[in-house]
């Protein structure tokens, strides 16, 4: 698991690398929750996620729910193909509420 956080004046760009699976869920949950508590808004870049399972989806849903509870803004951006596939399979695209943009040339 690799997570990079670039902060500026109450806002953070969070980039998740590699995987968002059960094997990294506990560590990732802690890092995401700390970032959410520390900043007023987060942009979470999902572009480099190569693998995601239901534990990863639960983390994204938890992040969304906690952002509402804490009255903070979270936006999921640059969804990878792996993320899109899982969200579509589980019919959760609308539940997360962020627009999914496909890079040119992809279905």
C-alpha positions as CSV (number, residue, x, y, z in Angstrom):
1,X,0.0,0.0,0.0
2,X,1.2,3.4,-0.9
3,X,-0.6,6.6,-0.2
4,X,0.7,10.1,-1.0
5,X,-0.8,13.3,0.4
6,X,-0.1,16.7,-0.9
7,X,-1.5,19.4,1.3
8,X,-2.3,23.1,0.8
9,X,-4.4,25.4,3.0
10,X,-7.0,23.0,4.4
11,X,-7.2,20.9,1.2
12,X,-5.3,17.7,0.4
13,X,-4.7,15.7,-2.8
14,X,-4.6,12.0,-1.8
15,X,-3.2,9.6,-4.3
16,X,-3.7,5.8,-3.6
17,X,-1.2,3.6,-5.4
18,X,-1.2,-0.2,-6.1
19,X,-4.1,-1.8,-4.4
20,X,-7.1,-1.2,-2.3
21,X,-7.8,-4.6,-0.9
22,X,-8.4,-6.5,2.3
23,X,-4.6,-6.9,2.7
24,X,-4.1,-3.1,3.0
25,X,-7.6,-2.2,4.4
26,X,-6.6,-1.5,8.0
27,X,-3.6,0.6,7.2
28,X,-5.4,2.5,4.5
29,X,-8.4,3.1,6.7
30,X,-6.2,4.8,9.3
31,X,-4.4,6.9,6.7
32,X,-7.6,8.0,5.0
33,X,-9.4,8.8,8.3
34,X,-6.4,10.8,9.5
35,X,-6.4,12.8,6.3
36,X,-10.1,13.4,6.5
37,X,-9.8,14.7,10.1
38,X,-6.8,16.9,9.3
39,X,-8.2,18.6,6.2
40,X,-11.4,20.4,5.2
41,X,-11.5,18.8,1.8
42,X,-9.9,15.8,0.0
43,X,-9.5,15.0,-3.6
44,X,-8.8,11.2,-3.7
45,X,-7.0,10.2,-6.9
46,X,-7.9,6.5,-7.8
47,X,-6.0,6.4,-11.1
48,X,-3.1,4.2,-9.9
49,X,-5.3,1.5,-8.2
50,X,-4.6,-1.7,-10.0
51,X,-6.7,-4.0,-7.8
52,X,-9.7,-3.3,-5.5
53,X,-12.0,-5.7,-3.7
54,X,-15.0,-5.3,-1.5
55,X,-12.9,-4.2,1.5
56,X,-11.6,-1.4,-0.7
57,X,-15.1,-0.4,-1.7
58,X,-16.1,-0.4,1.9
59,X,-13.3,2.0,2.6
60,X,-14.5,4.4,-0.1
61,X,-18.0,4.2,1.3
62,X,-16.7,4.8,4.8
63,X,-14.8,7.8,3.6
64,X,-17.9,9.2,1.9
65,X,-20.1,8.6,5.0
66,X,-17.5,10.1,7.4
67,X,-17.1,13.1,5.2
68,X,-20.8,13.8,5.5
69,X,-20.8,13.2,9.3
70,X,-17.8,15.5,9.7
71,X,-19.2,18.1,7.2
72,X,-16.1,17.8,5.0
73,X,-15.8,17.5,1.2
74,X,-14.4,14.4,-0.4
75,X,-14.2,14.0,-4.1
76,X,-13.1,10.7,-5.8
77,X,-11.3,11.4,-9.1
78,X,-9.5,9.7,-12.0
79,X,-11.1,6.3,-11.4
80,X,-8.9,3.5,-12.7
81,X,-10.5,0.7,-14.9
82,X,-10.3,-1.7,-11.9
83,X,-12.2,0.8,-9.7
84,X,-14.9,1.4,-12.4
85,X,-15.4,-2.3,-13.0
86,X,-16.0,-3.1,-9.4
87,X,-18.2,-0.1,-8.8
88,X,-20.3,-0.9,-11.8
89,X,-20.5,-4.6,-10.9
90,X,-21.7,-3.7,-7.4
91,X,-24.0,-1.0,-8.8
92,X,-22.4,1.7,-6.5
93,X,-21.4,4.4,-9.0
94,X,-24.4,6.5,-8.0
95,X,-23.9,5.8,-4.3
96,X,-20.5,7.4,-4.3
97,X,-21.8,10.3,-6.3
98,X,-18.7,11.3,-8.2
99,X,-18.5,11.7,-11.9
100,X,-16.5,9.0,-13.6
101,X,-14.6,10.1,-16.6
102,X,-13.1,7.6,-19.0
103,X,-9.7,8.4,-20.7
104,X,-9.9,8.7,-24.5
105,X,-9.9,5.3,-26.2
106,X,-11.4,3.3,-23.3
107,X,-14.9,1.9,-23.1
